Amino acid sequence: MPPSNPLPPKENALFKRILRCYEHKQYKNGLKFAKQILSNPKFAEHGETLAMKGLTLNCLGRKEEAYEYVRRGLRNDLKSPVCWHVYGLLQRSDKKYDEAIKCYRNALKWEKENIQILRDLSLLQIQMRDLEGYKDTRYQLFMLRPTQRASWIGFAMSYHLLGDYEMANSILDAFRTNQMKGPYDYEHSELLLYQNMVIAESGQYERALQHLQKFQSQILDKLSVKETSGEYYLKLKRFKEAEAVYEDLLKRNPENVMYYQKLIEAKQLSNPDDKVAFFDVYKKEYPKAIAPRRLQLTDAQAQPVFQRLVDEYLRHGLHKGIPPLFVDLRSLYADQSKADTIEKLILQYIENLSKTGTFSSDANEVKQPASALLWAYYFAAQHFDYKKDTDRALHYIDAAIEHTPTLIELFIVKGRIYKHAGDPVAAYQWLEEAQLLDTADRYVNCKCARYMLRADHVKRAEDMCAKFTREGVPATENLNEMQCMWFQTDAAAAYQRLQQWGEALKKAHEVDRHFSEIMEDQFDFHSYCMRKMTLRSYVGLLRLEDVLRSHPFYFRCARVAIQVYLHLHTQPLRDVPQTTEPDTENLAPSELKKLRNKQRKAKRKAEQEIALAAQVQVKREQHHKARQQQEQGDPEAPQLDELIPDKLARVEDPLEQAIKFLQPLRTLAADRIETHLMAFEIYYRKEKPLLMLQSIKRAWRLESTHPHLHDCLVRFRCWLDRSQATLHPNVAAVIDAETEPVCSSLVFFLDDFLASAMVSREDHVEVDQGCVEVLESLRAGDFGPCEKEIEQYIAACRAKFPYAIAFMPPASATPASAPADTTGADCPDNHVDENIPLQPKEITVNN
């Protein structure tokens, strides 16, 4: 369609040069040419030129001017597809995809066959998962460019994503037979595997197997052919053929656990003794392979057989000195008899190795290296830590440190023991000792930083991470750029414990932005994967992005954010009162001198803090300037508001902000009871009875014995009793009908809960977060004044959890079993002063 307001040849040539400058990112030249056109009074209001000028300004970061010019151009030429297309590009750069789609559709009203607009529209539709619209757009592109490979692939994929496998397969068949001509390269191979995946997802495994066998010679990924054909044989119950395939695959990789499991399925072995005999065969065939030896332990059920096998496995691991031996065997502890057998054997090894240097007292036993005893101690410490026997775990890890005081792994395990026992301060101090043994080890540095965050030493953790971040940039900014979410989630939790609500929210929002950025990053792959024919990976990417926020990192950051917003709703931050000058006229000279000294020190400290903040700000500005120069000219670069902690903590609608974090969890983490309990807390404060009931019922279906669910049920019942008269009759009828099955079992639930609590009190010795929450509620006055009860409760918890710092008296110092700490004598609650620099500490081992 010709332009609605055409330019003369001279100006039209300049306009084409503007387009070329935009494509080649020569934005300043583009502005010069636009100025030449617009300086002519006849074309001062030429819509398409104004729109292109706005688009160019947007690429230079002048967003407000850009919108002004584009809208002005659009007003002057509403029938121009160029103006609408440019406006869509502008909306897309601001991530307003729905608005951009509307703009593209308006552009297509005036130019239905514009390939570029159709392509841009299809990218936005797949990004927004508008699959029906995507199918229609790909059909138009297919009709306009039937000879292009991307047209066929995109058209087929649109049907595949909609679940119309037959149509997708017929399109791929037509493309392969009519369009593709040799040679058969990697891209052709990937197309065949993608077509095979489409057939398999339709449930036609026989047909998929025939397709795979037919084109086997043209597929370059031979491993995928074998693995996929083995899967199909199993699904079709053709076990003999599947057995042959997986035996062949085991020759290729005898350490692949999945191959053994599939081969057992193919051989139809269900008896544990048969499985043990099966692994015996492959242990002989592949004597160096670890996988058959380890898998055999899982399937061995008879006690003498398991003891013989695990004895063999433990001896080999301790002789070789394999540090992750316990982690390898930890899954066996689900069977208590197996855990008891391992404990008996490891204690026997320690006794014999310490006396005779052998694993047993047999006369023919071979003498072991001195390190075998060390690794036996190491294993025993982890074993008893897993069983929550902290005293014995510390006994064995101290023996190991006394044996070899330079092994980093020993200090890491000792820190982990204290972490599990509820003392994060001693835990981080032992990790700091490990870090000092090898300051160049990035893993140990990160581990130490994480333990510092658990001990609420955020500044120290940042200093620790700064050893491996970019110089000249604050560590937190560099970690944020690298999307280091483990640090940010732990920092958010630490700030929450320190009651620095704004900082906690800032970290949670940073993690949330990372997930949004990952979602945005898929945009670049929509066209790339079509071009490179990595179609199976592309479909996997789309499916991963659909459930991205089910990741544990997002759950943890969302939980912190929701809890903080709930607190801010209940107890909003107050404005900080301005300090008044003290009355110095009535002070004695000595008191006045002390006051002046104190004021001078405070002023000096404030000046130092201001200077440090200014230095950090200069570095931050230089860093941002460098980033802007790198991103200059990228219309897709997101323009995000700066996260200011105080502003985040003083938000007007904390419950609405909490719901924004909750919504993805209700969809993607619906199998976690915490999701529905947090939903109840939000809707309880918003007084939404039906949503409260919905949250309770979903949580009840997941775990009816959860203690927090009982608390929610009681509060909901009390709320109903108070608000019954104000409820709409229809709402009240629904609530009565739905709550009857839940509330009728409330009394029985309470009895069962109390009974189970009495039982678990005897055997469960891990520090329970619920105990800490109860103590916090008592101290907060939720149950009224009860000082005596608090003391009794703390004493009972201390008797049960002797190492837990949460139940230690406030005046207690660092435990004697922790490294001697010379840095925090005056700090309350066992917290080390953040301002004192990190320094080596002398280890004191006391038991």
C-alpha positions, 0 to 999 in steps of 0.5 A: 500500500502506498504511503498515505502522505507520500514525499517527493523524490528528494525527501523520500531518499532522505527518509530511506536513509533514516531507515538505513541509519536505524537498521545500522544503529547510526542514530545521530546520522538518522536524526540529521536526515530527519531534521532535513525533512522536518525543516522544510515547512511543507513536511514539518508535520510529516507523520512517518518522519516524526515517528522515525525520529521518535524511534531514533530518540528512543534508541538514544535513551530520550524516551519522553521526547520519543513518545512525544514525536511518535504520538505527534506523527500518529496524529498527523497520519493515522492511516500510516502502517509505519506510524503504527509499527513504530508506536508498537516498537516503542511499546515493545521496548517498554515491555508493554506487549499487549499495547504493542500487539494492538499497534501491530494489528492497527498497522496490518489494517492498512497494510495486510501483507507487511512481512516485517510487521507480521513477524514482529507480531508473531514474536509478541504473540508467542512471548505472551503465549497467545497461541491462537493468534500466533497460529493465525499470524504464522499462517499468513506468513506461510501464505506470503512466503511459502518457500522460506523454511522459517515459514513452514517451521513456525506454522508447524510449531503453532499447531504443535503448541496448540496440541494439534499433533496430526496437523503439525506432523503433516506440515513437517512431512510436506516440508521435508518431502517438497522443500528440503533437498540434500545434503543431510546436515545437522539442521535436517537431523534436528528437524527429524528429531523434532518431528519424531517428538511431535509424533511421540507426544501424540501418543503414537509410539509405534509410529514414532518408532517406525519414523525413527528407524526409517530416518536413522541414517539421516540423524546425526545425534546417534545417542538420542536415537538409541535413548529415544528408541529404548523409551519407545520399546518400553512404552510398547512393552517390547522388552527384548528389544529395549533390553538390547538397546540399553545394554548397548548404551551401558557399553557406551557409558556404564556410569549412567544411572538411568540406563541401569534403571531402564534395563531393570524395567526391560528385564522386568525384575521386581524381586530385590534379590534378582536386582542384586544379582543383576548388579553383580553381573555388571560389577564384574563386567565394569569393575571400575564403574561406581554406579552398579555398586551404589545402586545395588545398595538401594535394592538390597533388602536382606540384612546380611546381603546389605551388610556385605555390600555396604561394607565393601562400598565403605571400605573402598570409599574410606581407603580412597578418601572420597569426601562426598561418601556420606552424601552418596549414601545419605539416601539409604538412611530412609531405611532405619535398619540400613542406617543402623548397619552403616553406623555399626560398621563405621564405629567398628572401622574407627575402633580397629583403625585407631588400634591396628590400622585395619578395618577389622581385627582379622589377621589377614586384613591389609593395613590401611593408610593413615588417612583412612582413620581421618575419613572414617572420623569425617563420615562418622561426624556427618552420620551423627549430625544427620541423626541430630546427635550433636555431641557425638558429631562434634566428638568425631569432627574434633578428633578428625581436626586433631588428626589433620588440622589443615583439611578444609572439609573438616572445618566446613562440616563442623560449621554445618554441625553447628548450623543444624544444632541452631548456632549460626554464629559458631557455624559461620566462625568455623566456616571463616576458619576454613576460608582462611586455610585457602583464601583463593578457593571461591567455593569456600568463600561463597560457603562462608559468605552464606553462613555469615548471612545466616548469622545476620552479618550482611556487611561481612558477607558482602566483604567476603564476596567482594574478593571475587567480584569486579573491582571498582564496583560495589559487591552487591551491585556486581552480584545483582548484575550476575543474578547471584540469587543465592546471595540475595535470598539469604540476604533478604532473610537476614535483613528480615531477621534484623528487622530492616524491612526496606533492605529485605524488600529490596533484595526480594524485588531484585530476585523477582526482577531476575525472573522477569529478565529471564522471561524477557530473555526468551524473546531473542530465541523465538527467531534464533531457534527457528533459524538454527533449527534447535527446535526440541530445545526451543520447545523445552525452553518455552515449557520451562519459562511457563513454570519458571517461578516455581523455582525455589529461589522465587519461592524463598524471596516471595515468602520473605516479601509476603511476610514483610508486607504482612508485618508492615500492614500490621505495624506500619513504619513511623516517621523518624522524629527529629532530634532536638538539641540537649539543654547545655545551660544546666549541665555541670562542666564535666558532663558538658565536656563529655557531651561535647566529646560525644558530639565530636565523635558522632560528627566525625563518624557521620563525616566518614560515613558521608565520605564513604557513601559519596565514594561508593556513589561515584563508583556506582555512577561510573559503573552505570555510565559504562553500562549505559554506553554498552546498552546505548542503542538497544531499544530492548534495554529495560528502564527500571526504577531504582529500588529505594529501601525506605520507599519500599518499606513505606508503600501505601498498599502492602497487602496488594504488593504481597498479592503480586508475589503470591499470585505466581505461587498459587499457580506454580507452587500450589503443591506447597502448603506454605503457599495457601497459608500465606494466602490465608494470612493476606486474605484474613487481613483483607477480610475476604471470607471466600478466599480465606476458605479457599486457602484453608481447604487447599491447605487441608487437602495437602496436609491436614495435620500442619500446626499453622493450618490449625491456627488459621482454622481457629482464627477463621472460625472466630472471625466468622463468629464476629462477622456472621451478621454482616455477611451476605446470606449467599456468602454465609450459606456457602461458607457454612456448607463448605466449612462443615466437613473441615470444622467438624474434624477440628476437635479430633485434629486438635487431639491428634495434633497434641498427641503427635506433638507429645510423641515427637517431643521425645524423638525429634531433636532438631531445632524447630522453627516453630519453637522460635516462632512461639518464643517470638510471639511470647516476647511480642506480647501476643499472649499478654504479660507472661514473663515467668512463662517465657523463662520456663519456655526458654529453659525447656527449649534450652534443655532440648536444644542446648546448642541453639543460640535462640534459647541462650540467655542474652548475656551468654558469650560465644560458646567455648566450642567455637573459635575464640572471637576477639572481635565482638565482646560488647555485642549483644545476642552473640553478634559480632560487630560488623565494623571490625575487619575480618581477621584470623582467629585461633582455634580452640577445641574443647569438648 
